[in-house]
Amino acid sequence: MAQETVAVEAGVDRASLVRVERGQQDPHLSTLLRIAAVLDGARLAVLDDA
């Protein structure tokens, strides 16, 4: 899943997502939960396609 897609679906700026991935920014818990929900949904979609 592309960073832009994750950012849009999680409701965060792509640049912020990149900083979180690099450990350069400490996001709020609510932001982490939204990102995790998007990524978990993507993981489940991949498993459903298998």
PDB file with one MODEL, atoms N, CA, C and O in Angstrom:
MODEL        1
ATOM      1  N   MET A   1       0.855  -1.169   0.000  1.00  0.00           N
ATOM      2  CA  MET A   1       0.000   0.000   0.000  1.00  0.00           C
ATOM      3  C   MET A   1       0.905   1.237   0.000  1.00  0.00           C
ATOM      4  O   MET A   1       1.875   1.310   0.754  1.00  0.00           O
ATOM      5  N   ALA A   2       0.577   2.186  -0.839  1.00  0.00           N
ATOM      6  CA  ALA A   2       1.380   3.401  -0.982  1.00  0.00           C
ATOM      7  C   ALA A   2       1.203   4.325   0.227  1.00  0.00           C
ATOM      8  O   ALA A   2       0.147   4.348   0.860  1.00  0.00           O
ATOM      9  N   GLN A   3       2.246   5.073   0.530  1.00  0.00           N
ATOM     10  CA  GLN A   3       2.203   6.015   1.654  1.00  0.00           C
ATOM     11  C   GLN A   3       1.055   6.997   1.499  1.00  0.00           C
ATOM     12  O   GLN A   3       0.358   7.300   2.468  1.00  0.00           O
ATOM     13  N   GLU A   4       0.857   7.488   0.300  1.00  0.00           N
ATOM     14  CA  GLU A   4      -0.207   8.469   0.066  1.00  0.00           C
ATOM     15  C   GLU A   4      -1.571   7.867   0.396  1.00  0.00           C
ATOM     16  O   GLU A   4      -2.418   8.534   0.991  1.00  0.00           O
ATOM     17  N   THR A   5      -1.783   6.626   0.015  1.00  0.00           N
ATOM     18  CA  THR A   5      -3.048   5.953   0.296  1.00  0.00           C
ATOM     19  C   THR A   5      -3.252   5.796   1.795  1.00  0.00           C
ATOM     20  O   THR A   5      -4.331   6.082   2.314  1.00  0.00           O
ATOM     21  N   VAL A   6      -2.218   5.343   2.483  1.00  0.00           N
ATOM     22  CA  VAL A   6      -2.306   5.174   3.946  1.00  0.00           C
ATOM     23  C   VAL A   6      -2.598   6.520   4.593  1.00  0.00           C
ATOM     24  O   VAL A   6      -3.465   6.620   5.461  1.00  0.00           O
ATOM     25  N   ALA A   7      -1.876   7.553   4.174  1.00  0.00           N
ATOM     26  CA  ALA A   7      -2.062   8.877   4.755  1.00  0.00           C
ATOM     27  C   ALA A   7      -3.491   9.383   4.556  1.00  0.00           C
ATOM     28  O   ALA A   7      -4.121   9.865   5.497  1.00  0.00           O
ATOM     29  N   VAL A   8      -3.992   9.272   3.341  1.00  0.00           N
ATOM     30  CA  VAL A   8      -5.348   9.757   3.048  1.00  0.00           C
ATOM     31  C   VAL A   8      -6.378   8.982   3.863  1.00  0.00           C
ATOM     32  O   VAL A   8      -7.259   9.582   4.478  1.00  0.00           O
ATOM     33  N   GLU A   9      -6.274   7.665   3.873  1.00  0.00           N
ATOM     34  CA  GLU A   9      -7.257   6.846   4.591  1.00  0.00           C
ATOM     35  C   GLU A   9      -7.175   7.040   6.101  1.00  0.00           C
ATOM     36  O   GLU A   9      -8.179   6.904   6.800  1.00  0.00           O
ATOM     37  N   ALA A  10      -5.981   7.358   6.610  1.00  0.00           N
ATOM     38  CA  ALA A  10      -5.813   7.579   8.045  1.00  0.00           C
ATOM     39  C   ALA A  10      -6.087   9.031   8.436  1.00  0.00           C
ATOM     40  O   ALA A  10      -6.168   9.356   9.621  1.00  0.00           O
ATOM     41  N   GLY A  11      -6.230   9.896   7.439  1.00  0.00           N
ATOM     42  CA  GLY A  11      -6.517  11.296   7.718  1.00  0.00           C
ATOM     43  C   GLY A  11      -5.317  12.076   8.223  1.00  0.00           C
ATOM     44  O   GLY A  11      -5.456  12.992   9.033  1.00  0.00           O
ATOM     45  N   VAL A  12      -4.121  11.701   7.734  1.00  0.00           N
ATOM     46  CA  VAL A  12      -2.910  12.423   8.111  1.00  0.00           C
ATOM     47  C   VAL A  12      -2.194  12.904   6.866  1.00  0.00           C
ATOM     48  O   VAL A  12      -2.423  12.400   5.766  1.00  0.00           O
ATOM     49  N   ASP A  13      -1.339  13.869   7.047  1.00  0.00           N
ATOM     50  CA  ASP A  13      -0.529  14.392   5.963  1.00  0.00           C
ATOM     51  C   ASP A  13       0.549  13.366   5.606  1.00  0.00           C
ATOM     52  O   ASP A  13       1.117  12.735   6.498  1.00  0.00           O
ATOM     53  N   ARG A  14       0.835  13.191   4.315  1.00  0.00           N
ATOM     54  CA  ARG A  14       1.839  12.217   3.898  1.00  0.00           C
ATOM     55  C   ARG A  14       3.195  12.514   4.523  1.00  0.00           C
ATOM     56  O   ARG A  14       3.897  11.593   4.941  1.00  0.00           O
ATOM     57  N   ALA A  15       3.568  13.778   4.591  1.00  0.00           N
ATOM     58  CA  ALA A  15       4.858  14.146   5.187  1.00  0.00           C
ATOM     59  C   ALA A  15       4.914  13.734   6.660  1.00  0.00           C
ATOM     60  O   ALA A  15       5.959  13.301   7.145  1.00  0.00           O
ATOM     61  N   SER A  16       3.802  13.868   7.363  1.00  0.00           N
ATOM     62  CA  SER A  16       3.751  13.448   8.769  1.00  0.00           C
ATOM     63  C   SER A  16       3.911  11.942   8.882  1.00  0.00           C
ATOM     64  O   SER A  16       4.610  11.450   9.768  1.00  0.00           O
ATOM     65  N   LEU A  17       3.265  11.212   7.987  1.00  0.00           N
ATOM     66  CA  LEU A  17       3.392   9.757   7.993  1.00  0.00           C
ATOM     67  C   LEU A  17       4.839   9.339   7.774  1.00  0.00           C
ATOM     68  O   LEU A  17       5.330   8.425   8.437  1.00  0.00           O
ATOM     69  N   VAL A  18       5.520  10.001   6.851  1.00  0.00           N
ATOM     70  CA  VAL A  18       6.931   9.703   6.590  1.00  0.00           C
ATOM     71  C   VAL A  18       7.767   9.961   7.838  1.00  0.00           C
ATOM     72  O   VAL A  18       8.632   9.156   8.183  1.00  0.00           O
ATOM     73  N   ARG A  19       7.516  11.082   8.516  1.00  0.00           N
ATOM     74  CA  ARG A  19       8.277  11.389   9.736  1.00  0.00           C
ATOM     75  C   ARG A  19       8.017  10.360  10.825  1.00  0.00           C
ATOM     76  O   ARG A  19       8.933  10.010  11.569  1.00  0.00           O
ATOM     77  N   VAL A  20       6.793   9.871  10.932  1.00  0.00           N
ATOM     78  CA  VAL A  20       6.472   8.824  11.906  1.00  0.00           C
ATOM     79  C   VAL A  20       7.235   7.551  11.556  1.00  0.00           C
ATOM     80  O   VAL A  20       7.829   6.921  12.431  1.00  0.00           O
ATOM     81  N   GLU A  21       7.220   7.174  10.283  1.00  0.00           N
ATOM     82  CA  GLU A  21       7.935   5.967   9.850  1.00  0.00           C
ATOM     83  C   GLU A  21       9.427   6.046  10.144  1.00  0.00           C
ATOM     84  O   GLU A  21      10.052   5.043  10.488  1.00  0.00           O
ATOM     85  N   ARG A  22       9.994   7.234  10.008  1.00  0.00           N
ATOM     86  CA  ARG A  22      11.430   7.417  10.219  1.00  0.00           C
ATOM     87  C   ARG A  22      11.793   7.643  11.691  1.00  0.00           C
ATOM     88  O   ARG A  22      12.971   7.741  12.034  1.00  0.00           O
ATOM     89  N   GLY A  23      10.785   7.726  12.551  1.00  0.00           N
ATOM     90  CA  GLY A  23      11.044   7.971  13.957  1.00  0.00           C
ATOM     91  C   GLY A  23      11.394   9.408  14.258  1.00  0.00           C
ATOM     92  O   GLY A  23      11.988   9.698  15.297  1.00  0.00           O
ATOM     93  N   GLN A  24      11.036  10.311  13.366  1.00  0.00           N
ATOM     94  CA  GLN A  24      11.353  11.726  13.520  1.00  0.00           C
ATOM     95  C   GLN A  24      10.211  12.511  14.154  1.00  0.00           C
ATOM     96  O   GLN A  24      10.368  13.688  14.477  1.00  0.00           O
ATOM     97  N   GLN A  25       9.069  11.864  14.332  1.00  0.00           N
ATOM     98  CA  GLN A  25       7.898  12.528  14.894  1.00  0.00           C
ATOM     99  C   GLN A  25       7.172  11.543  15.787  1.00  0.00           C
ATOM    100  O   GLN A  25       6.996  10.377  15.431  1.00  0.00           O
ATOM    101  N   ASP A  26       6.754  12.015  16.942  1.00  0.00           N
ATOM    102  CA  ASP A  26       5.959  11.205  17.861  1.00  0.00           C
ATOM    103  C   ASP A  26       4.496  11.596  17.697  1.00  0.00           C
ATOM    104  O   ASP A  26       4.084  12.668  18.141  1.00  0.00           O
ATOM    105  N   PRO A  27       3.711  10.732  17.062  1.00  0.00           N
ATOM    106  CA  PRO A  27       2.307  11.068  16.811  1.00  0.00           C
ATOM    107  C   PRO A  27       1.452  10.856  18.063  1.00  0.00           C
ATOM    108  O   PRO A  27       1.845  10.159  18.998  1.00  0.00           O
ATOM    109  N   HIS A  28       0.293  11.468  18.050  1.00  0.00           N
ATOM    110  CA  HIS A  28      -0.693  11.230  19.104  1.00  0.00           C
ATOM    111  C   HIS A  28      -1.180   9.785  19.002  1.00  0.00           C
ATOM    112  O   HIS A  28      -1.128   9.179  17.932  1.00  0.00           O
ATOM    113  N   LEU A  29      -1.642   9.253  20.099  1.00  0.00           N
ATOM    114  CA  LEU A  29      -2.154   7.882  20.118  1.00  0.00           C
ATOM    115  C   LEU A  29      -3.284   7.713  19.103  1.00  0.00           C
ATOM    116  O   LEU A  29      -3.361   6.689  18.424  1.00  0.00           O
ATOM    117  N   SER A  30      -4.147   8.700  19.001  1.00  0.00           N
ATOM    118  CA  SER A  30      -5.273   8.593  18.062  1.00  0.00           C
ATOM    119  C   SER A  30      -4.777   8.472  16.616  1.00  0.00           C
ATOM    120  O   SER A  30      -5.369   7.755  15.809  1.00  0.00           O
ATOM    121  N   THR A  31      -3.698   9.171  16.300  1.00  0.00           N
ATOM    122  CA  THR A  31      -3.118   9.078  14.963  1.00  0.00           C
ATOM    123  C   THR A  31      -2.548   7.688  14.726  1.00  0.00           C
ATOM    124  O   THR A  31      -2.758   7.100  13.665  1.00  0.00           O
ATOM    125  N   LEU A  32      -1.831   7.164  15.705  1.00  0.00           N
ATOM    126  CA  LEU A  32      -1.283   5.807  15.579  1.00  0.00           C
ATOM    127  C   LEU A  32      -2.397   4.780  15.386  1.00  0.00           C
ATOM    128  O   LEU A  32      -2.264   3.858  14.581  1.00  0.00           O
ATOM    129  N   LEU A  33      -3.477   4.940  16.114  1.00  0.00           N
ATOM    130  CA  LEU A  33      -4.587   3.988  15.998  1.00  0.00           C
ATOM    131  C   LEU A  33      -5.223   4.049  14.610  1.00  0.00           C
ATOM    132  O   LEU A  33      -5.599   3.016  14.057  1.00  0.00           O
ATOM    133  N   ARG A  34      -5.346   5.257  14.042  1.00  0.00           N
ATOM    134  CA  ARG A  34      -5.909   5.381  12.689  1.00  0.00           C
ATOM    135  C   ARG A  34      -4.994   4.749  11.655  1.00  0.00           C
ATOM    136  O   ARG A  34      -5.461   4.058  10.750  1.00  0.00           O
ATOM    137  N   ILE A  35      -3.683   4.982  11.784  1.00  0.00           N
ATOM    138  CA  ILE A  35      -2.722   4.380  10.845  1.00  0.00           C
ATOM    139  C   ILE A  35      -2.764   2.860  10.969  1.00  0.00           C
ATOM    140  O   ILE A  35      -2.777   2.148   9.965  1.00  0.00           O
ATOM    141  N   ALA A  36      -2.785   2.371  12.201  1.00  0.00           N
ATOM    142  CA  ALA A  36      -2.826   0.925  12.431  1.00  0.00           C
ATOM    143  C   ALA A  36      -4.091   0.314  11.837  1.00  0.00           C
ATOM    144  O   ALA A  36      -4.043  -0.774  11.263  1.00  0.00           O
ATOM    145  N   ALA A  37      -5.210   0.998  11.970  1.00  0.00           N
ATOM    146  CA  ALA A  37      -6.469   0.482  11.424  1.00  0.00           C
ATOM    147  C   ALA A  37      -6.399   0.371   9.902  1.00  0.00           C
ATOM    148  O   ALA A  37      -6.868  -0.610   9.325  1.00  0.00           O
ATOM    149  N   VAL A  38      -5.814   1.376   9.257  1.00  0.00           N
ATOM    150  CA  VAL A  38      -5.662   1.344   7.793  1.00  0.00           C
ATOM    151  C   VAL A  38      -4.761   0.183   7.390  1.00  0.00           C
ATOM    152  O   VAL A  38      -5.093  -0.579   6.482  1.00  0.00           O
ATOM    153  N   LEU A  39      -3.624   0.050   8.063  1.00  0.00           N
ATOM    154  CA  LEU A  39      -2.680  -1.012   7.715  1.00  0.00           C
ATOM    155  C   LEU A  39      -3.244  -2.389   8.024  1.00  0.00           C
ATOM    156  O   LEU A  39      -3.008  -3.333   7.269  1.00  0.00           O
ATOM    157  N   ASP A  40      -3.980  -2.523   9.113  1.00  0.00           N
ATOM    158  CA  ASP A  40      -4.586  -3.811   9.441  1.00  0.00           C
ATOM    159  C   ASP A  40      -5.635  -4.178   8.403  1.00  0.00           C
ATOM    160  O   ASP A  40      -5.747  -5.341   8.014  1.00  0.00           O
ATOM    161  N   GLY A  41      -6.401  -3.196   7.955  1.00  0.00           N
ATOM    162  CA  GLY A  41      -7.381  -3.442   6.900  1.00  0.00           C
ATOM    163  C   GLY A  41      -6.713  -3.890   5.619  1.00  0.00           C
ATOM    164  O   GLY A  41      -7.228  -4.767   4.924  1.00  0.00           O
ATOM    165  N   ALA A  42      -5.571  -3.299   5.295  1.00  0.00           N
ATOM    166  CA  ALA A  42      -4.835  -3.690   4.098  1.00  0.00           C
ATOM    167  C   ALA A  42      -4.310  -5.112   4.245  1.00  0.00           C
ATOM    168  O   ALA A  42      -4.344  -5.896   3.296  1.00  0.00           O
ATOM    169  N   ARG A  43      -3.825  -5.438   5.438  1.00  0.00           N
ATOM    170  CA  ARG A  43      -3.309  -6.793   5.683  1.00  0.00           C
ATOM    171  C   ARG A  43      -4.431  -7.812   5.528  1.00  0.00           C
ATOM    172  O   ARG A  43      -4.242  -8.865   4.919  1.00  0.00           O
ATOM    173  N   LEU A  44      -5.590  -7.497   6.077  1.00  0.00           N
ATOM    174  CA  LEU A  44      -6.719  -8.419   5.971  1.00  0.00           C
ATOM    175  C   LEU A  44      -7.167  -8.579   4.525  1.00  0.00           C
ATOM    176  O   LEU A  44      -7.543  -9.675   4.110  1.00  0.00           O
ATOM    177  N   ALA A  45      -7.130  -7.496   3.758  1.00  0.00           N
ATOM    178  CA  ALA A  45      -7.514  -7.569   2.347  1.00  0.00           C
ATOM    179  C   ALA A  45      -6.553  -8.475   1.578  1.00  0.00           C
ATOM    180  O   ALA A  45      -6.980  -9.234   0.708  1.00  0.00           O
ATOM    181  N   VAL A  46      -5.278  -8.402   1.890  1.00  0.00           N
ATOM    182  CA  VAL A  46      -4.290  -9.261   1.224  1.00  0.00           C
ATOM    183  C   VAL A  46      -4.544 -10.711   1.582  1.00  0.00           C
ATOM    184  O   VAL A  46      -4.468 -11.587   0.721  1.00  0.00           O
ATOM    185  N   LEU A  47      -4.843 -10.971   2.835  1.00  0.00           N
ATOM    186  CA  LEU A  47      -5.108 -12.348   3.272  1.00  0.00           C
ATOM    187  C   LEU A  47      -6.375 -12.902   2.617  1.00  0.00           C
ATOM    188  O   LEU A  47      -6.443 -14.084   2.282  1.00  0.00           O
ATOM    189  N   ASP A  48      -7.372 -12.040   2.439  1.00  0.00           N
ATOM    190  CA  ASP A  48      -8.618 -12.473   1.790  1.00  0.00           C
ATOM    191  C   ASP A  48      -8.373 -12.840   0.323  1.00  0.00           C
ATOM    192  O   ASP A  48      -9.046 -13.716  -0.220  1.00  0.00           O
ATOM    193  N   ASP A  49      -7.414 -12.172  -0.311  1.00  0.00           N
ATOM    194  CA  ASP A  49      -7.098 -12.444  -1.727  1.00  0.00           C
ATOM    195  C   ASP A  49      -6.273 -13.710  -1.909  1.00  0.00           C
ATOM    196  O   ASP A  49      -6.185 -14.242  -3.015  1.00  0.00           O
ATOM    197  N   ALA A  50      -5.671 -14.191  -0.831  1.00  0.00           N
ATOM    198  CA  ALA A  50      -4.777 -15.364  -0.935  1.00  0.00           C
ATOM    199  C   ALA A  50      -5.548 -16.640  -1.136  1.00  0.00           C
ATOM    200  O   ALA A  50      -4.951 -17.712  -1.242  1.00  0.00           O
TER     201      ALA A  50
ENDMDL
END
